[in-house]
Amino acid sequence: MKIEILSVAASMALLCACQPATTKTTISGNLSDMGSDTLIVQSMPVNREGAPKRDTVVMQNGAFTLELDLDTIPAEVRIFPKPVIGQMARIDNINFVIYPNESLTVSGDIDKYTVEGSDFYAAYNEAIRGWQTYEDSLQSLSAQAQKMEREGVAADSIEAFYAPAEELMQKMLDTQLEYIRQHPDSDVALYIASRIGYRKVKEVFPLLSDKVKTGKLAPLYQMMDNALKREEARIEAKKNIVEGATAPDFTLKDIEGNDLTLSSLRGKYVVLDFWGSWCGWCIKGMPEMKKYYAKYGNRMEILGIDCRDTEEKWKEAVKKHELPWLHVRNAGDTNVSLLYAIEGYPTKIVIDPDGKITKVVLGEDPAFYEYIDKLFK
């Protein structure tokens, strides 16, 4: 019996020795001047798929440690102070990317901080030294302009800061783009590209190598690649969304689940209203839209095209705001927002009885209502 127990114990020890060590994804650090001892830590997959996770951590003398629950996809992390009741919430934040099973440390404050603890950030911290002087100068100019604004300095005097700021921003951008050109095999180059923005990196993005496309940040690469392709398609589509052009036809599901085809509404004016329940300006404009629909509903139809909502939120919004016109949801094989080169919400597009575009209005703009009054006077 004693021999059997020893054998089992030996087997358990050998089994444990063969198992990989348990690793955790952790963030720790020491931060100052945050305005609150309680931090909000928001993490989201780098490809923006899935809901963001939100954690709260309390600092002790500026120090904190937090374990994140990540799966296999790297996450983008934002850290900001918990808003204090009665005070304006800060819009700036500490922002960085973390890989699963990695441990990073953050030090500094919300305006100037350093992230360390990985090969990625060793390379990233070296890269940003190339344009740090430009960034520091921009922050200094911004601080001076804000101080002048608080002191009531005339706006035209503050505008004097804009020209040097634009020059500094261009120099910083040129340096960042050159880094991407010189480091096509680097995940750091991809991450920098993601922070610059799609439109500014479209010339250098194709230079990134297969190593980056299939590396640890592959989900980020795929998201950016898809976004750039959508941007190219939107630019191409915009050539056709002009006054006098035939409105592209489409078929979407209405609120009852039936197919509704745009061309079936020929014979009267149609207003395509691209909106979403999440869009504050869209909702703000609904009372005026309802007023005009009551006034001209016998001569025009409004077709609300809900974008970026779940089906449930879409239907709830239509019911809550009592929107009496036709409704479809932009979901399915055809992306109607892309088809119509939509750049912002709300966007209203007026189509005449023959199916020709007569007006495009971006935003909740009085120009739309003025046009409708002129059209039906």
Salt bridges, closest charged atoms under 4 A:
GLU67 OE1 - LYS24 NZ 3.77
ASP69 OD2 - LYS53 NZ 3.92
GLU76 OE1 - ARG48 NH2 3.39
ASP92 OD2 - ARG90 NH2 3.07
ASP111 OD1 - ARG90 NH2 3.78
GLU126 OE1 - ARG129 NH1 2.50
ASP136 OD1 - LYS112 NZ 3.81
GLU151 OE2 - LYS147 NZ 2.61
GLU167 OE2 - LYS171 NZ 3.58
GLU178 OE1 - ARG181 NH1 3.24
ASP210 OD1 - LYS213 NZ 3.68
ASP225 OD2 - LYS229 NZ 3.19
GLU231 OE2 - ARG199 NE 2.99
GLU231 OE2 - ARG234 NH2 2.92
GLU236 OE1 - LYS239 NZ 3.11
ASP259 OD1 - LYS253 NZ 2.89
GLU288 OE1 - LYS291 NZ 3.34
GLU311 OE2 - LYS315 NZ 3.02
GLU343 OE2 - ARG234 NH1 3.16
GLU343 OE1 - LYS238 NZ 3.01
GLU364 OE1 - LYS348 NZ 2.94
ASP373 OD1 - LYS295 NZ 3.39
